Amino acid sequence: MATISESDLLEDIREIHDIVKDYKPGKNVTLPDKISFPENLFVGLFGRTGCGKSSLINSLKFAAQGRLRKSQWIEVASQEKAGGHTMFRKIANLTQCIYVIDNRGLDNPSAEEVHAEIAAQLDGDRGYSEQVQWLGEEVQRFDIPAVDRKKGHPITCAVFVFSAIHDIKSDFAGLNHLVDFLHRRQGCYPVAVITHVDVAERNDIDILLAVLRVSGIGDIYEVANITNDKTKLDAQYQLNLLNLIERCITIGNDTAVFKHYQRVELEQKAEKAKMGPTEKPVPTAKVSHQGAQSVKRTEKSQEWEMVEGERREVEQLKKDLEKRSMELEFLERDHKMKMEFEKQQHELQMERQKLESREMQLQEEERERRFQEQLRKIEADKREELMRIMEANRSKGHGFRPVINLPGCPIQ
């Protein structure tokens, strides 16, 4: 990853900060049809309990506003009751038109009810509980009448939040189905944020990145969160957060366009269903044969476009599936290589231990051989000395004759 100078970082921060500050839904969007965009952009944060969603909101506020007094912080974890059905949802505004919603923790993304919960939150309903409960301090502090705290708001950009510390050992089964569900419903793939990257191991971050990419998430941002011990963010993390907000702006506009054409298509289908097969416009005497042919060609063209659109969607899904399969295959190969490497390391270690043991045995045998050789040499020297003494005695006395003298009984 190429390093960027501090001056370039600050320039990028100022440029994106101005874009975020001046944003209004639909601004600078050019389309052939007139589309009614929502007044505000609502970004929904989804993630497991404790992944850092509330702290991420504080970091986003800091990046979007350039500063953040501690009195303006969103409280972290103190007003939530994790794991139960009663859960406060937090809403905070980054600008006059951009709001971030901290939803309840989703600790089992493979569960079917989670899809219903997310769908309800995307549509502006609470789901699970019958009453939507907002934390209203932020809205009251900024006094923005556009937000009605008594009801939910449609979320046009979904952001999944993962912790590089707490989620590294989590079960990601079903995440790819959740990603596909959001893509079909919103027309855009969700965005992912990895928090706590400033205190996590780089290897854990890389593993989490690979898992998210295999699950179908392409837009992934690495961020650090503001905490009691860290009240300011480095320039690189500020830029990452601003890039995240800018991406949410793009997705929000794209989702609004997707929803518009989705509604138009449903209305057209409903209108055709009302007309029925016998109520199709039939050319009369007042309508020329050429006009009737034109109507038929138009209908066939529309049918062909619908079929072609479905075909393109299927082709895109096939490409996405092939891409995920290749990435998964790469991860499997990488895992197998690591396992093979560890196996070879273990075998080498065992072989090294055997060699060391054999070497110690040979050294012990060599010491024993030298000891026995030295012992034999000593015995040979003693034997030679004894033979020399005996030879000397024989040469002096012509034989060995012991003499014993006893009192009164001399014996020779």
N, C-alpha and C positions, 0 to 999 in steps of 0.2 A: 504494500500500500504506500503510495507516494506521499511524502510529507508536504504539508502546506505551510507556508510562512505565516507568521502571526498577523502581518498586515493583510494578507489575502483572506485569512479567516475572518478578521474583523470586517473587511469589505463585503464578504459574502453574508455575514450576519446582518449588516445594515441593509443590504439589498433585500434579503428575504423578510426581514423585520418590517420593512415598508410595505411589501406585498401583503403580509399577514394583517398589518394594521388597517390597510385600506380595503380589505376584502369585503365584498358583498356577494351573496349567492347569485350566480348567473352573470357576474361581471366578467366582461371580456370573452363571453361564450357566444360564438356565432353559429346559428343553426338556420336551416331553411324554414322551419316552422316556428311559430310563436309559442313559447313555453313559459308557464308561470312557475318561477322558482320560489322556494320557501323563503321566508324573511330571515331565517337564521340557519346556521349549520350546527347540527348536534352530532358530536363525536362520542360514540359509546365505547367504554373500556370494559373488556371482558378478560377474566383470568381467575386462576385459583386463589383461594384465600391466602393472604400473606405474600403475594407476588410483587407488591409495591405499587398498586394502582393509585392509592391516595397520594403517596409521595410523588408519583409521576405527574399528577395534576399540579402539585406545587412546582415541580420542575418546568412544566409547560407554561405555567403562569409567569415564572421567572424569565423564561426565554421569550415569550410573547410580549411581555411588558418591559423587559430590560432590567427590572428590579422587582423585589418582593419583600415587603416588611413582614416580620414574623407574625404580627397580628393578623395578617391576611392569609396565613397558611390554612390549608384544609387539615383538620385534625386527622391523625393517622391511627386507625384501629380502635380508638377509644369509644366511638359511637356506633360500632358495628357489633352485631351478635352473629359471628360466623357459624355457618353450618345449619342454622335454623331457617324457618320460613319467614320470620319477621326480620326484615333487613332494611335499614335506611339506604336510600340511594342519594348520592352526593352530586350536586350540579355546581359547576363553576364556570364563569365566563372568562375566556382568554382575551377577547376583544368585544366590541359592541355587537358583533354578528356571529361569533364562534363560541360555542359552549361545549364543555366536556362533562360527560355523565359517567360517574363511577357506579357500576352496577354490582349486584351481589356476587360473591365468589362462586365460580363454577368449578367444582372440584371433581367432576366426572364428565368430561366432554363426550363420552361415548353413550351416555344415557339418552333415551329418546325424549324424556321430559325436558332436557336441556335445550333441545331444538325448539320445543314449544315455548320455553321461557325466553330464549333469544328472539324468536319470531315476535312474541308479544312486545318485547322491549324495542325491537326495530320499528314496530308499528305504532309505538307510543303507549302501549298498555303495560301494566306491571307484570302480569303473569303470576302464577303460584298464589300470591296473596290478592285479595279483592281490592285493596286500597293501595294506591301509590303514595309512598311517604318520601318527601323531599327534605333534604337539609337546606333550610332557606337562608342561612346567615349570609352566604356569599351574594345571593340575589338581592337581599335587603340592603346589604352594604353598598352595592353599586346602584340600587334603585332603578332597575331596568324594567319598565312595565310590559315589555314584549313577551316576557316569560311568565306563564301561569303556573305557579308552583303546585296547584291542586290536581294537575293532570300530567300525563307523560307526554313526550314529544317524539315524533318519528326520528329515528337515528339513520342518517344517510352515510355514515362512515363507521365501520366496525374495526376496532383495534384490539388485537389479542396481546395481552401482557404476560411475559414469562420472566421468571427470575433465574439468573445464571447461577444462583446458589441453591435456591429451594426447589426449582423445577428440573434440575439436571437428572434426577433419579425418578421423575414422575413417569406415569404410564401415558403414552401418547396415542394409544389405540383409539381409533375413531375420530382423531383430529382431522384426518383427510376428508372424512364424510361431512364433518362440520364445515370445513372450508368449502366443499362443493355445494353444500346447502346454502351458505351465504352467497356464493357466486350466482346460483340460480335465482335467489330471491332479490339480490341487490344489483346484479349485473356487473359487479366488480369483486375481485378477490379481496379478502381482508388484509389489513396491515398488521405486522407483528413488531413488538418492542421487547427487547431484552434489557432488563434492568440489572443493577448491581454489577455492571461490567467493570467498575473501577476497583472492586474488592474480590472479584472472582478469578479463578484460574483460566488462562487463555485457552487451555485444552478443553475445559468444560464449555466455554463459550462457543468454540468451533464445533463441538459435538451438537450443541443445541441448535446452531445455525444449520447444520446438515439435516437434522431431524425436521426442522421447520420447512426447509426447502423441499424435502421429499414429500412432506404433507401438502404441498401445493402453494405455500406462501412465498412470494418473491420479494415483496417489499419488507425488509427487516432492518430495524434501526437499533443500534447499541447506545444506551444512555446510562448516565449516572443520575441518582436522585438526590435532591436536597434533603438533608437530615439536620438534626439538632447540632451535630458535630461538623456539618458541612453546609454552610448557609449560602455558598456561592458555587457556581459551576464553571469549569474550564471552558475556554472558547470553543474547543472541538465538540464538547457535549452540547453547548448552546446551539451550535450549528446543526448538529444531528437532530435536536429537538425541533428547530425551526424547519428543517427539511421534512420532518414528520408532519408538522402542521400544514406545510405547503402541499404535501401529498394528500392529506385529508381533505384539503380544499378541492383538489382536482377530483378525488373520488366522490366528494359530495356533489359536485356539479354533474359528474358522469352518472351518478345514481339517480339524480333528479331527472335527467334526460331519459334514462332507461325506464324509470317509473312512468314518465309521461307517455312514451310510446307503448309501454305495456298496457296502460289504461286505454289508449286509443285502439289497440288491437283487440282488447276484451270487449270494448264497446262495439266495434265492427262485427265481431263474432256474435254478440248478443243481438245486434240488429238483423244479421242474416238469419239467426235462429227464429226471430219473431216473424220475418217474412215467410219462412217456410218454403218448401220446394215448389209449390204451386203459385207462389206470389212473385216469382222472378219476373222482372220486366220483359215483356214479350214484344217484339217489333210489330207495330200496327201499320195500317195503310199510310198514316202520317209520317212514319219513320222509314227512311230509305233503307234499301237492302245494304248499302254501304255502311250506314250507321249501325245496323244490327250486327254486321260483321265486326265493326269497330268495338262494340260492347263485348262481343264474345272474345275478341283478341285481348281486351283489357282484363276480363275475368281470367282468361288463361294465363296472362302475364302475371297477374296477382298471385294465382295459384303457383305458378312456376317460381316466383320470387319467394313465396313461403316455403316451398319445397327446397329451394336452393339455400335459403337461410337455415333451415333445419339441417341440411346436408353439411353446410359450413360449420355449424355448431357441433355436429357429430365428429367432423374431421378435426376440429380444434380439441374436442375432448379426447380423441384418439392420440393426438400429438401430446397433450398434457399427460395422458396416461403413459405414453411411451417415454416421455421425459422423466416422469417419476420412477418408472421401472428402471431406466438407465441409472438414475441417481441411487436408487435402492441397490441395484446390482453393484454399483461402485462401492457403496458402503459395505455390502456383504464381502466384496473382494478385499476391501481394506481391512475388514474385521478378520477375514481368513488369513490375510498376510500377517496381521498382528499376532493372531493365534499361532501361526506357523513359526513366526519369529520367536515368540515366547517359548514354543516347544523346542526349537533349535537351541535357544539360549539355555533352556533347562538341560537338554542333552549334553551341550558343551560343558555346562557346570558339573554334571554328573561325571563326564569323561575326565574333566580336570581333577575332580576329587579322586577318581580311580587312579589317575596318573600320579597324583601327589601321594596317595596311599602306597602305590607300587614303589615309588621313589623312596619313601620312608622305609619300606620293607627291604629294598635293595641296600640302602645305607646300613640298616641294622644287620643284614647278612654280611656285608663287607666288614663291619666292626667285629662281628663274631669270628669271621675268617681270619682277620688280622690277629685277634686275641689268641685263637687256637694256634696260629703259626708262631706267634711269639712264645706261647707256652711250650710248643714242641722244640723251639730253638733253645729255650732255657733248659729243658730236660736233656737235650742232646749235649749242651755244654757241660751240664753236671755229670752226665754219663762219661763224657770224654775226660773230664777232670778226675773222676773216680778211677778210670782205667789207667790214667797216667800215674796216679798215686800207687795203684796196685803194681804197676810195672816197675816203678821205682823201688818198692819194697822187695820185690822178687830179685831185682838186680843186686841189692845190698846183702841180703841174707840167704840167697839161694833157696828160697822157700820160706814159708811163714811157719815158725815154731814158737808157740806161746810157752812161756816159762812161768810156773806158779810155785812160789815158796811158801810152805806152811810151817809153823813152828814145830820142830821135832820130826818133820816128815818132808824132807826135800824131794821134790818131784821134778823130773825134766821130761 
